[in-house]
Amino acid sequence: MDKIDRKLLALFQQNTRQTTADLGERVGLSATSCQRRLAKLRESGVIEAEVAILSPKAVGRPLTVVVEVILEKGQSDLVSRFRAFAASRAEISQCYYVTGRADFLLVMSMTNMEEYDEFTKAYFFDNPDVRSFETSVVMSRVKVSLAIPVL
């Protein structure tokens, strides 16, 4: 990756709907060259996905919770099962296997507290692999981004 790729990625992360002509103009390339570079960045795995950031409130999921989950013993089979569980649940938008006090950190989108309460009963309280969990309710979204500094 060279300096132009990094600048292209920085701009692309801000808005993936920009045309290759607009991006190319901003990085000093033709639209075709810009398109080729983006294709290489996709093929090499530098660009993993292109997603839309939705308004949780607008789609009826205004409650965001951040949950720290501590597994029973941290055994590899428990970790593997929890990873598979988290990957399968649409309510969980982000899941991180972390160091420190907790084993996993989850970011979840819910319709309301009642839905979250039912989720915790079904998947945390009744799960023998989960020792404990701690929930933080998001009061306001200050910054939402998956952008990574590349410059």
C-alpha positions, -999 to +999 in steps of 0.1 A: +000+000+000+014+034-009+005+069+001-022+072-026-039+039-014-039+053+021-055+086+010-080+067-011-089+045+018-093+074+042-117+091+017-135+059+009-142+051+046-159+085+050-183+078+022-184+046+000-210+062-023-185+086-038-178+079-075-144+067-086-142+099-106-147+120-075-123+099-055-097+099-083-099+137-085-092+140-048-062+117-049-048+127-082-058+096-103-081+089-132-114+072-124-102+040-140-069+040-120-089+046-088-113+018-097-084-006-103-069+003-069-101-002-051-105-036-068-070-046-056-077-034-021-109-055-021-092-086-035-063-084-010-087-081+019-078-046+029-114-036+023-134-063+041-169-050+035-188-019+025-218-013+049-244+013+056-247+029+091-284+030+100-303+051+125-313+026+152-343+048+161-355+050+125-355+012+121-373+006+155-342-005+175-335+026+196-319+008+226-282+001+223-265-019+251-228-028+256-224-060+275-194-075+292-197-113+293-175-135+316-175-172+307-174-200+333-138-211+329-124-196+297-119-231+282-115-232+245-147-251+238-167-225+258-150-197+239-158-214+206-194-220+215-199-184+226-182-171+194-206-191+173-236-180+193-226-143+191-220-146+153-255-161+149-275-134+167-287-105+146-291-084+178-254-085+183-238-060+159-203-063+173-186-090+193-150-088+206-131-115+224-110-094+248-084-095+275-090-082+310-119-089+334-144-100+307-141-126+280-163-109+255-176-074+248-209-072+229-226-042+213-263-050+209-293-033+193-327-039+209-362-026+205-367-020+242-357-031+277-383-058+277-367-074+246-333-072+263-346-087+295-359-117+276-326-120+257-307-121+290-329-147+305-327-169+274-290-165+265-271-154+296-290-165+328-300-199+314-266-205+297-243-227+318-213-213+299-219-178+312-207-170+347-218-134+347-225-104+325-227-066+330-248-043+309-242-006+301-271+011+284-261+037+258-276+071+267-266+088+234-245+080+204-215+103+204-196+086+175-204+056+154-178+045+130-157+015+120-132+037+102-095+030+108-069+057+106-048+050+076-029+083+070 
